[in-house]
Every structure is written in C-alpha cells, then in structure tokens.
Amino acid sequence: MKHKLEAIIGSCMTLIVLLIIGSTFYLNQQRQVEVKHVNDLRSTGFNLKQNKAISDKLGIMIWPYADSKVSQEDALTNIRAQVIAAKRIHASYVRVPLYLSENFIHNDRYDNEYFHEAINTILDSGMTPIVPFHADTSVSQKRSINFYKGIIFNEIHYFSGKGVIWESWNEANIQEFWFNKNAFSKTTIAQWVGLNEKVERYIKRNDRSATFLSGDLAAGQTGYTPDEFQNQLEDAYSFGLFKDSQAVSIHPYVIGQPEQLLNNDDTNKMAQLRNFLNSKKISAPIVTTEIGYSTEETWQGRVTNRQQANYDARVIFILDSMHQPIISLYSVIGGWGIYNNNLDGALKMKPAAKLISVLMKKLSGYKYWQTLNVGNSDCYCLLYRKNNKVKKVVWTVGTDQNLKVHSKSTKFTQRPNVSKW
C-alpha cells in the first residue's frame, strides 16, 4: 500500500512538473506571437506609429478595374504592373478601392476577381493594402445601403487576419461619391456616417489584425467653403463619426504649391480638421490617403511633369513633418499618375516616380527629426536621423539660391535634395 501511495504521489508530481513546463512553453510561445505582431509591418500599432521612417509611411493608390473592352489577361497584367510600380518607389502601402459598381454586380453577387487579385498581389509583395469603399460617380442609388454593407462585410471576413487597413466610404462628403445626394443634408450625412460606424464596429469585433481609418474626407475641391466643411464636420461628429476612431483620413489637395498645407487657417481644410478634432479632445492621428498633382487639366489645374515631381515629393516631406503615420499619393496611373499607363506590364516612370524613388532610397530607415530655420521664409530644411546619422532635405518655393547651413554652402531649388548633415 505504501509503495502504491508513493507511486501515485510520484505520478502526480511528474504531472505537475509537466503542466508547469507546458504552461511556461505556451506562455513563451504566446509572448513571441504577441511581440511578432507588435513588430509586424502590418500591425495596427505599426500602421499608426507617427515616429517611423519616412519610407515606412509612403503609400500610393492603384486602380485595378478595367472596362469591358480590356481582356481579362491584360487587366490582370495591369494590376500586377501597378503593384510593381508601387514597390519601385519604395511604398509600404497601396490603396485600392472596393469598387461597388453595377459593372461588377451580377445576379446580386459581387464579382471580386480583380479586387482579390489586387489585394493578394499587394500582400505577396510585402506591402499593406488600404481599402476604401467606392461607388460610381454621379449616379442615383440603385440598391439599399444594407446590400453594399453585405458586400463590404464579406470582403472584410475573407481577408481577416491579413492586416488590411480598411477605410470609410470614399469622399462620401461630396455629392458625386454618395449617390449624387445633397452633400450638406443632415439626412445624407447620417446615412454615410451610419454605414461607416457599422463597418468600424464589425472590424473591431471580427479582425484584430485590421486597422480602420474614419473619415476619408474630400477636402480640396473648389467651391467648397470653409463654413460648409465645418458644418459637415459638426454634423458627422453629432452622428458618431470620429469619437472612437483609430485614425482619421483626409484628401487635402491644394491648388498651387504644397506648402499651403502648413497654413493654420481656413484656407487649409486639413488645419480645419485638426483644429476640430482638438476642440473635441480627439487624439486620433490624421492620415492622408489621397494627395497629388495632375499633369492633365482638372479642377485642380494642370502642372508640368517637372512640377508634379517637385510638388509630389515636397508634399510627402511636409506631411511627414506633421507626424502623419500614413501618406498616400494619388496615384500610379491616370492624370494624377506618376507612371505613364499601358497594358503591357511595363509602366514607365514619369519624373515624379523617379524622384520619389531616389529620395526614399536615400532616406531608407531615416525618421523626421526637426525643421531648421535657415533665415529665409522661402527655404525649407528638414533634418532626418537614423541612429547617429543625420541627413538634411532642402528645397525652396522661390528661385534657386545658396545659403549657409551648418557652416556649409547649400543650394536650394524647387526640387527637394537630400545630403549629409
């Protein structure tokens, strides 16, 4: 009996030891998974980190939806070409809309082939997708909001665990992108805010790897007064927008030089948004998911290829100096595109793509540190730091000139230049 009791006690002790070892192993494994998630490029913490390298903030939009005249093979080739183009400028994010067009809805089902090809190609390339929801422009609403919500929920579920960044309905605060309805009507605002809030709650419940950007606000169109924008912000907030946001996205296009973004007055709708969020004690960071300049005639005007290169590059540095965690250009192809479009899988870099690629390569791993006062209001000097290394980025909004910076003669041109400090 004594031997049996000792054997039972021994077995119990062995089991306890094994349980302790197993628990320790499990906790260590869980800790490794958690640490990996925190450091993963696609984690929410990384996406919204404001103090990260400038190349880790850069994004650009692609358009994967070909019309019926383009063969399926050419359309898929063009999607891959656009993703490769994003990679060539050292982007970390690729913005691609979930296009809820009647052209892709058949028998009440959404044809997601092109969308899935784009998302999977982006993920396979090591970049993170940013997905807004987007409808045809200037058309009446043909289906219920719940119908579109169902498509959105299905796609969120399909890509769960992939670290996708989902974004509000694209520019719903202007008439063209919310079924041609009055953009300043409280009823209209309540509709798109309600949908966005439901999507945000669904993501929080069903995909911990995902990030959600509230807002997706148009803020650059001419004829759109500061008072109208302020009233939209107030109404959207009253219906629940921004209150629990992880981040707020905006499209602060400007006409003319991009340094206008630094103005803290009503001429700058991004400043309006920032001041509004501060007044409501909302600390969510602001991100830019569309900005750029068109070499074709648009409401924004038209710039030369050289101006587009200079302005697009400068706008990246300006938004970085504002500590925005995501800065996404519009776009790879099209009028605002920084590549010339074709369907043969070899998009050709315009001067903007070439310049941005060079600048991001030179500043790989470098984080914005500070802006220096060089004694000339037309000239900008931003310092970037990586460990104990420092580089400066300089440009002017005026004519070329030479200034002494840190005891060195430095040339300032409208084209941003990177050099050692």
Salt bridges, closest charged atoms under 4 A:
GLU6 OE1 - HIS3 ND1 3.86
GLU102 OE2 - ARG143 NE 2.88
ASP108 OD1 - ARG143 NH1 2.81
GLU117 OE2 - ARG80 NE 2.92
GLU155 OE1 - HIS116 NE2 2.69
GLU167 OE1 - ARG95 NE 2.91
GLU171 OE2 - HIS251 ND1 2.60
GLU200 OE2 - LYS204 NZ 3.67
ASP216 OD1 - ARG95 NH2 3.22
ASP216 OD1 - HIS251 NE2 2.90
GLU234 OE1 - LYS280 NZ 3.48
ASP235 OD1 - LYS186 NZ 2.62
GLU259 OE1 - ARG314 NH2 2.88
GLU290 OE2 - ARG95 NH1 2.85
GLU290 OE1 - HIS251 ND1 3.87
ASP320 OD1 - LYS57 NZ 2.63
